[in-house]
Amino acid sequence: MKITAALAWWDERPSDLAECIRGMANIADRVVAYDGAYRRYPNGTAVSDPDQYAAIRQTAAEVGLECLILTPDRLWAGQLEKRTYLYNAAAINSDWVVVVDADHIIHADRAAVRAELEQTKFDVIEAPYPVPLNDSRPMIESAATEWHQTNSGLDAPPHRLLFRALPDLRVEKHHWTVSGLKNGKKVWVLQSDSFKSALPATTLVADYEVEHRFLFRTKERVLAGRAFCNDRTMVVEKTGQEDDVPGLPEPVFDYTTLPF
């Protein structure tokens, strides 16, 4: 059985990337990391600093993870495009894909988790998603969105961040709506607009959780994320999906309003 961690990153602190990679070793055999910002992200670039590449490679080597880093030659249209490429790259020669953001740290009993995955008939795994507070600064300097503010310091609802490496994975409409093919038919892997139509998921008996440390990002990254999400709200209202498309107005970044 092979488990691949799929990391979408851009312009992160090398120390955060290293901690994220160490957490992956608690479940995965390999990491596939895709660089690059989105066209509608403030001051986005296609390529991150070389120190970030070094942090990923060096930490992966230290913890025994195979490592593949992919670099785009242009800005991504958005999360839908980037994550679709990433998940399909991670699914190659894999049995399971773990979705990991740079502010995620996986805590798990590796042997027990992998033993359960070998036996389960489910295609999707839910995991606890605790959100630790950052007491070093006010909440308004840590939360990029209302969702971040509302879920701070809580065990957020379990998240579907581990699924079988199905063919033709696609991130559609929203970054959390992912489809794939099972027995030749389209299925919703993480969720669709209605949870009722998503594949059934299970929670593992073994210890497995994903710590979401979004409140510990730099102030600059929090503000950029807030501006991006405010613009994304406008894009969804106009197009019904999140990615940049021809005909949209140029972004006017709002760094103050907390979007949902």
PEMO-V306531 format. One record per backbone hydrogen bond with DSSP energy under -1.0 kcal/mol. CO is the residue of the C=O (numbers start at 1). NH is the residue of the N-H. E is the energy in kcal/mol with one decimal. If there is no record, write none. Layout:
CO:NH:E
CO:NH:E
This chain:
2:95:-3.1
2:96:-1.7
3:29:-3.1
3:30:-1.4
4:98:-2.7
5:32:-2.9
6:100:-2.6
7:34:-2.7
13:17:-2.1
14:18:-2.4
15:19:-2.0
16:20:-2.3
17:21:-2.5
18:22:-2.2
19:23:-1.7
20:24:-1.6
21:25:-1.3
23:26:-1.7
24:27:-2.3
24:28:-3.2
29:66:-2.3
30:5:-3.2
31:68:-2.4
32:7:-2.7
33:70:-3.2
34:9:-2.2
37:76:-2.6
38:41:-1.8
41:44:-1.7
45:37:-2.1
49:52:-1.7
50:54:-2.3
51:55:-2.0
52:56:-2.0
53:57:-2.6
54:58:-2.9
55:59:-1.9
56:60:-2.3
57:61:-2.1
58:62:-2.1
59:63:-2.0
60:65:-2.8
66:31:-2.5
68:33:-2.8
70:35:-2.4
76:39:-3.0
77:244:-2.6
78:82:-2.2
79:83:-2.6
80:84:-1.8
81:85:-2.0
82:86:-2.4
83:87:-3.0
84:88:-1.8
85:89:-2.0
86:90:-2.6
87:91:-1.7
91:94:-1.9
95:165:-2.2
96:4:-2.5
97:163:-2.3
98:6:-3.5
101:104:-2.1
103:213:-3.3
105:211:-2.9
107:209:-2.6
108:110:-1.1
109:113:-3.0
110:114:-2.5
111:115:-1.9
112:116:-1.9
113:117:-2.3
114:118:-1.8
116:120:-2.2
123:164:-2.3
124:202:-1.7
127:159:-2.3
128:210:-2.6
129:156:-1.3
130:212:-2.8
131:153:-1.5
138:141:-1.5
139:142:-1.9
139:143:-2.5
145:149:-1.9
146:150:-3.1
147:151:-2.1
151:154:-1.7
154:131:-2.6
154:156:-1.1
159:127:-2.0
159:161:-1.2
161:99:-2.9
162:125:-3.0
163:97:-3.2
164:166:-2.3
167:181:-2.2
170:179:-3.1
172:174:-3.4
173:242:-1.3
174:177:-1.8
177:172:-2.7
178:189:-3.0
179:170:-2.4
180:187:-2.9
182:185:-1.7
185:182:-2.9
187:180:-2.3
188:199:-2.7
194:197:-1.6
195:198:-1.3
202:126:-2.9
207:109:-2.3
209:107:-2.7
211:105:-2.0
213:216:-1.6
214:217:-1.4
218:222:-2.3
219:223:-2.3
220:224:-2.2
221:225:-2.5
222:226:-2.2
223:227:-2.5
224:228:-2.5
225:229:-2.5
226:230:-2.2
227:231:-2.2
228:232:-2.6
229:233:-1.9
230:234:-1.3
231:235:-2.2
232:236:-2.7
233:237:-2.1
234:238:-1.9
235:239:-2.6
236:240:-2.4
245:248:-1.4
259:146:-3.7
